[in-house]
Amino acid sequence: MKCSLLSALTLSLAFCFSAQAAKTTPLLDAETSWNGGTFHYPEGTPKVTAVKIRLKHGESTAIHCHPVPLFAYILKGHLRVTTGRGESRVFKRGEAMVEVMDTWHQGKAVKGPVELVAFYAGAEGTEVSELQGSEASGCQP
C-alpha cells in the first residue's frame, strides 16, 4: 500500500510541475527591417552567429552593412541607427529590432553606454558585416 501511495504522490507532483507553463513575452514579430526594408536569408548551409556589442557613451560603430539578416535586443542604453539616406531611429533598453540589410548604416550610443545582443542568420562562408570601402556586394546608401 505504501508503494501505491508513494507512486500516486510522485506522479501527482510530477504532473503539477510539468503542467506549469513557462511565461513568455513576445519581443519581435516583423516582416521588414526597422525602416520598412525587406530582408532575405542567404543560400547555403545555415550558420547562426550571436555577439554582444558594447558602445561607450558617444561612441559609434564604423559605417557598415549586413548581407545577412540581423536581429538584435537592446540590453542597456539608447542606440541611434542612421542609414546612408539619413533615416534614423533610436532603440532603447528592452526593445528588439530587425536591422537594415544591404544598407550602409552606423550605430551610435546616445544618452549613455549601450549594450546589445545581435543574432545573425547567415550561411557558412558569408560575412555577417561589411565595412564601407570594402568590396561590398549589393550594399546601398
C-alpha positions, 0 to 999 in steps of 0.5 A: 500500500505504501508503494501505491501511495508513494507512486500516486504522490510522485506522479501527482507532483510530477504532473503539477510541475510539468503542467506549469507553463513557462511565461513568455513575452513576445519581443519581435514579430516583423516582416521588414527591417526597422525602416520598412526594408525587406530582408532575405536569408542567404543560400547555403548551409545555415550558420547562426552567429550571436555577439554582444556589442558594447558602445561607450557613451558617444561612441559609434560603430564604423559605417557598415552593412549586413548581407545577412539578416540581423536581429538584435535586443537592446540590453542597456542604453539608447542606440541611434541607427542612421542609414546612408539616406539619413533615416534614423531611429533610436532603440532603447533598453528592452526593445528588439529590432530587425536591422537594415540589410544591404544598407550602409548604416552606423550605430551610435550610443546616445544618452549613455553606454549601450549594450546589445545582443545581435543574432545573425542568420547567415550561411557558412562562408558569408560575412555577417558585416561589411565595412564601407570601402570594402568590396561590398556586394549589393550594399546601398546608401 
